[in-house]
């Protein structure tokens, strides 16, 4: 029954992270679209389609017969798989990039693996709870927070890099910390609303908050640990 559904305006709110993501990757992808390699197109386009479906799905369930939501849900499942698969095609090139500092090559490789794992778990549990009108939308919304940080960090740092002629007042990792804090205020607010209305905190949001916090603050140390650097070259870098 549609009366039991939550987040009737979720499609409108989800437009915000979509715009942030497009803007965040403008300089590194959209502005060089015709020059980007195929692996970047695979990841960029599947991620874009995923976001669009994530916006469309809550609108469909509130405004159209459930059949439409189910059909597009099947498409979204395959697109989500494409997002993860294509991301792993990009990672080896990141590891062997000689122009990137270690914290970006190795620390963010660890963060990417964590983010893709969390994203995948959220999608799978969203599907498994498809008939639960409380759990399903929360798992699907949580997927946004797993993958939002790379876009928002770029959106903050790259303009500063240009404005300060290559010497911004903060480092990239500091930009990541700032964006983690700002980006998770909405997540904390959603958790607060659930507790206020239902006296419970949903596993989807708690798992996402803890998981993203973990990989965010693990970036710096993982970028320096030799065992992880060796693993990146021996395993991830071999994927080229």
C-alpha positions in Angstrom: 0.0 0.0 0.0 1.4 3.4 -0.9 0.1 4.9 2.3 3.0 3.1 4.1 5.7 4.6 1.9 8.2 7.1 3.3 10.0 10.1 1.7 7.3 11.3 -0.7 9.7 14.1 -1.9 12.9 12.1 -1.9 13.2 12.6 -5.7 13.6 16.3 -5.2 16.2 16.0 -2.4 18.2 13.5 -4.4 18.7 16.0 -7.2 21.0 17.9 -4.8 23.7 15.2 -4.6 23.3 14.5 -8.3 24.2 18.2 -9.1 27.1 18.1 -6.6 28.4 15.0 -8.3 28.2 16.3 -11.8 29.8 19.6 -10.7 32.5 17.8 -8.7 33.6 15.7 -11.7 33.2 18.5 -14.2 36.9 19.3 -14.5 38.2 15.8 -14.4 35.6 14.2 -16.6 32.8 16.2 -18.2 35.0 19.1 -19.4 37.3 16.6 -21.2 34.5 14.2 -22.2 35.6 13.6 -25.8 39.2 13.0 -24.6 38.4 10.7 -21.7 39.4 7.0 -22.1 36.8 4.3 -22.4 37.2 3.1 -18.8 36.3 6.6 -17.6 33.2 6.7 -19.8 32.1 3.3 -18.4 32.3 4.6 -14.9 31.1 8.1 -15.4 28.1 7.1 -17.5 27.0 4.2 -15.4 27.3 6.3 -12.3 25.2 9.1 -13.9 22.5 6.7 -15.0 22.5 5.2 -11.5 21.9 8.6 -10.0 19.1 9.4 -12.5 17.4 6.1 -11.6 17.8 6.8 -7.9 15.9 10.1 -8.5 13.3 8.5 -10.7 12.4 5.5 -8.5 10.9 7.3 -5.5 8.9 9.5 -7.9 7.6 6.4 -9.6 6.5 4.6 -6.5 4.6 7.6 -5.3 3.0 8.6 -8.6 2.7 5.5 -10.8 1.7 1.9 -10.5 4.3 -0.3 -8.6 5.0 -2.2 -11.8 7.0 0.7 -13.2 9.1 0.9 -10.0 9.8 -2.8 -10.2 10.9 -2.8 -13.8 13.2 0.2 -13.4 14.5 -1.5 -10.2 15.8 -4.4 -12.2 17.5 -2.0 -14.6 19.0 -0.1 -11.6 20.4 -3.4 -10.2 22.4 -4.0 -13.4 23.5 -0.4 -13.6 24.8 -0.6 -10.0 26.8 -3.6 -11.0 28.2 -1.6 -13.9 29.2 1.2 -11.5 31.2 -1.2 -9.3 32.8 -3.1 -12.2 33.8 0.1 -14.1 35.3 1.6 -10.9 37.6 -1.4 -10.6 38.7 -0.8 -14.2 39.8 2.7 -13.3 41.6 1.9 -10.0 44.7 0.2 -11.6 45.5 3.3 -13.6 45.3 5.4 -10.4 47.8 3.2 -8.6 50.5 3.4 -11.3 50.0 7.2 -11.9 53.4 8.7 -11.3 52.0 12.2 -11.0 49.8 11.6 -8.0 51.2 11.7 -4.4 51.1 8.5 -2.4 48.2 9.6 -0.3 46.1 10.0 -3.4 47.3 6.8 -5.1 47.2 4.4 -2.2 45.0 6.0 0.4 42.2 6.7 -2.0 42.5 3.2 -3.5 41.7 1.8 -0.1 38.9 4.3 0.3 37.5 3.4 -3.1 37.4 -0.3 -2.2 35.6 0.5 1.0 33.2 2.8 -0.7 32.4 0.3 -3.5 32.0 -2.5 -0.9 29.6 -0.4 1.2 27.7 0.8 -1.9 27.3 -2.9 -3.0 26.1 -4.0 0.4 23.6 -1.2 0.5 22.2 -2.0 -2.9 22.0 -5.8 -2.1 20.2 -5.2 1.2 17.9 -2.6 -0.5 16.9 -5.3 -3.0 16.5 -8.0 -0.3 14.2 -5.6 1.6 12.3 -4.5 -1.4 8.9 -5.2 0.2 9.8 -3.4 3.4 8.6 0.2 3.0 10.7 1.4 5.9 14.0 -0.4 5.2 14.1 -0.4 1.4 14.2 3.4 0.7 16.7 4.0 3.5 19.1 1.4 2.1 18.8 2.9 -1.4 19.3 6.5 -0.1 22.3 5.4 1.8 24.1 4.5 -1.4 24.5 8.2 -2.1 26.6 8.8 1.0 29.0 6.0 0.2 30.1 7.5 -3.1 29.5 11.3 -2.6 32.8 12.2 -1.0 35.0 12.0 -4.1 32.8 14.5 -5.9 32.3 17.0 -3.1 36.1 17.0 -2.2 36.9 17.8 -5.9 34.2 20.5 -5.9 35.7 22.2 -2.9 39.4 21.7 -3.7 39.8 22.3 -7.4 38.3 25.8 -7.4 40.6 26.7 -4.5 43.5 25.3 -6.4 42.7 27.6 -9.3 41.9 30.6 -7.2 45.2 30.4 -5.2 47.5 29.6 -8.2 48.2 26.1 -7.1 48.7 26.9 -3.4 45.3 26.6 -1.7 45.0 27.3 2.0 44.0 23.7 2.7 45.3 20.3 1.5 43.2 17.9 -0.5 42.9 15.5 2.5 41.7 18.5 4.6 39.1 19.1 1.9 38.0 15.5 2.2 37.6 15.9 6.0 35.6 19.1 5.5 33.3 17.5 2.9 32.8 14.4 5.1 31.6 16.6 7.9 29.3 18.7 5.8 28.0 15.8 3.7 27.0 13.8 6.7 25.0 16.4 8.4 22.0 15.4 6.3 22.6 11.8 7.2 22.6 12.6 10.9 19.5 14.6 10.4 17.7 11.6 8.8 18.8 9.5 11.7 17.5 12.1 14.1 14.1 12.2 12.4 13.8 8.4 12.5 14.6 8.4 16.2 12.2 11.3 16.9 9.3 9.6 15.0 10.0 5.9 15.6 12.4 5.8 18.5 14.9 3.8 16.4 18.0 4.2 14.3 17.9 2.2 11.1 20.9 -0.1 10.4 21.3 1.4 6.9 22.1 4.9 8.1 24.2 3.8 11.1 26.2 1.4 8.9 26.8 4.1 6.3 27.9 6.7 8.8 30.3 4.4 10.5 31.6 2.9 7.3 32.2 6.2 5.5 33.8 7.7 8.6 36.1 4.7 8.8 37.4 4.9 5.2 37.6 8.7 5.3 40.0 8.8 8.3 41.9 5.7 7.0 42.9 7.5 3.8 46.0 9.2 5.3 47.5 6.3 7.2 46.8 3.8 4.4 48.6 6.1 1.9 51.8 5.6 4.0 51.7 2.0 5.0 54.2 0.0 3.0 52.3 -3.3 3.2 49.3 -1.6 1.5 51.5 0.1 -1.1 53.0 -3.3 -1.9 49.5 -4.8 -2.2 48.4 -2.1 -4.5 51.2 -2.7 -6.9 51.1 -6.5 -6.6 47.3 -6.9 -7.0 45.4 -3.7 -8.0 48.1 -2.4 -10.4 48.2 -5.7 -12.2 44.7 -5.2 -13.4 45.9 -2.9 -16.2 
